[in-house]
Amino acid sequence: MSKPDPELQTEIRTRVAAIRGPDGAPLGDGGRLSEIIVRNGRAYFFIAVSPTEAASWEAARSAAQVAAAEIAGVTSATVSLNAERSAAPAKPNQASAPATSFPALAAVRHIVAVASGKGGVGKSTTACNIALALKGLGLQVGILDADIYGPSMPKLFGLRAKPTVIGERTLVPLDGYGVKVMSIGFVVDEAKALVWRGPMVMGAITQMLRDVAWGPLDVLIVDMPPGTGDAQLTMAQNAHLSGAVIVSTPQDLALIDARKGVAMFQQVDVPILGIVENMSYFVCDECGKRHEIFSHGGAAKEAARLGVPLLGEIALDPIIRERSDAGLPIVVSEPDSPHAETYRSIAQQIWARLQPGRSRSGAAVR
Ligand code: ADP
């Protein structure tokens, strides 16, 4: 029989704590180890380092990952370097400060991930328009562009300014049509982010969750990096998500990927709020007819099979792309269009599913 996760947690901590960092001190002594999360034998944790130290800690990170993975009952281990600016060895009483507690998110009622199994399905476009439609319902909304490999929010919201920094390192989100927007694209050159390795990506996402003055929000939408790797899983776990929305195109291949997305959130007990089928059909300019260019309806079947709602079907329409490219999302630039109406309906369903008194654990309900 496999060992229970809490037992593995203790074993991993004991084993990894003895590994020495480049400073010669055992990892367990320096207060650098985060909470160790184990789910169904899969382990995740961070080692806190400062950005200047990151390269020298790679060997210790890798050794910790190997040591954790070698423990009988651990099926996989993902160890990330969490590079924060002031990560000088923490005080001993902070030794197990969990990577899961972010005071900056204390007044955020719900965090909702918008995810897709693969890139290019319109996840960011959907996330942006859903955020604006939620705002249109009179809610206080933020959007975090966690798609580190291809940050789209600066373009989608037409924002070019740099966020101001308050205090030592807290970033103030920019305002995009009344939605608080934060993107790695505001602070890092896109070409640089593209070459980041997994651990740095996780560190960057963690910083954006922790070091941004989100203030009170009803919903924070997180535009997730595409795919279902360990970075996504760790993010799903750490952000204490209220739920996830999966975006898929009708093609079967994308649906297989979408299924992986659903499975990933279920693995960490994050409720799936529903599936959005994007580029679902095409309405011809000339004849005004609806053309189902791909085998339409795949998402409806898949949603029914998984027992999650199909939140809506968004047409493939060049105007959506054109407006997105121009920083004029369709929900604000064409509020009377059927597309905006669909996004509003999706937002209403999301809010309805989040509403009944549920709140992220630890978040202050106002
Ligand atoms: P992802 O975040 O999944 O990589 P994006 O949101 O960046 O995808 O969208 C990829 C491209 O498809 C963008 O050029 C975007 O403008 C376009 N696009 C997204 N949704 C639609 C749609 N419903 N109709 C037309 N173009 C779309």
Residues whose N, C-alpha, C, O or C-beta is under 5 A from the ligand:
A	BS01	ADP	K118 G119 G120 V121 G122 K123 S124 T125 T126 S152 M279 I314 A315 L316 D317 P318 I320 R321 S324
